Amino acid sequence: MSRAPKTEIIDSEEHLLVRLAWACEVEGLTQARAADRFGVTRLRVNRALAEARAQGIVRVSINSPLAPCVALETALCRRFSLSAATVAPVAGTDFNLYTVLGAALGQVLTQILSRPEVTLFGMAWGNTLNMATRFMEPLDRPDLEITSVMGGLTKGSDLNSYEITTRLADLCNARHSYFTAPIYAASPASRDILRAQQEFQGSIDKIRRASGLALAAGAMEGSLLLADGLPEDVAASDLIAKGAVGDIVGYFLDAEGDPVDHPINDRVLGIGLADLDHLPNVILAAGGARKVPIMLALLKRGCVDHLVTDEITAHGLMAARE
């Protein structure tokens, strides 16, 4: 329904705004053609369109089920200072979370790994990262190298970093390399001995030079790391008692994103948490209610550049208190 004029006298300024808005937004004229038609400058047209939107003369309505996700992406970026966010739409509650997240991450990886400036990319492991390789578009990047960024599980699994790294490299026609170590050393002293070895240090230095990383977060319930990767002398209940809300690349963090005071964090064989703070294109792909606490911890830490999640989890993150 059109609004009634403010007065019986035609407002010439508003009249021009409406005419310019109609020409550009409805007729599809470029700003240059509209300027020629009405005898004004392109700058005048640009300002007029901005003013028409500000006054509500022009209103944009996006009729798509993806619109709420786009709005959430913008809100997440603003609240958590992200460079980008990808929110996958979901319908109801009967859906496979890993498939939804994997499909979204696969699209993101296809875009990022297509960039010629990305020549070294790191992959962690987990259900979502494994599923993402099924949704990747094949690329021809013989100049690209995919490297694993954390130790592997002692048990064989297609969710292991070695298998995921190999599959992603094959999809990109790229080279690949492994971080050949377990996730944890037997003790902090053992970790220090291994870190001092030249081959080990070379692997760490390579990861630190990566153009980007894809990571998954682990919750304190039902995670792959707790099931198959935690040393036998460490109990999940002890970590929870110390305030752990989940892990990233083997480090257990509290709600503020800081490492909990537990010896397990001194046994991690891999890059340090500080390395994540300085690497570019750090992608976190995670979702589900049980992972909201660790996701919030990582977002507070500020080490994530691009968040990939689902619509329900995104609402949960936005609803959480500062």
Sequence and secondary structure as in RCSB ss.txt:
>XXXX:A:sequence
MSRAPKTEIIDSEEHLLVRLAWACEVEGLTQARAADRFGVTRLRVNRALAEARAQGIVRVSINSPLAPCVALETA
LCRRFSLSAATVAPVAGTDFNLYTVLGAALGQVLTQILSRPEVTLFGMAWGNTLNMATRFMEPLDRPDLEITSVM
GGLTKGSDLNSYEITTRLADLCNARHSYFTAPIYAASPASRDILRAQQEFQGSIDKIRRASGLALAAGAMEGSLL
LADGLPEDVAASDLIAKGAVGDIVGYFLDAEGDPVDHPINDRVLGIGLADLDHLPNVILAAGGARKVPIMLALLK
RGCVDHLVTDEITAHGLMAARE
>XXXX:A:secstr
     SSSS  HHHHHHHHHHIIIIIS   HHHHHHHHT  HHHHHHHHHHHHHHTSS     STTHHHHHHHHH
HHHHHT SEEEEE   SS S HHHHHHHHHHHHHHHHHT TT  EEEE  SHHHHHHTTS      TT EEEE B
 B SS  TTSHHHHHHHHHHHHT EEE   SBSB SSHHHHHHHHTSHHHHHHHHHHHT SEEEE EEESSS HI
IIIIS TT  HHHHHHTT  EEETTEEE TTS B SSGGGGSB B  HHHHHH SSEEEE  SGGGHHHHHHHHH
HT  SEEEEEHHHHHHHHHS  
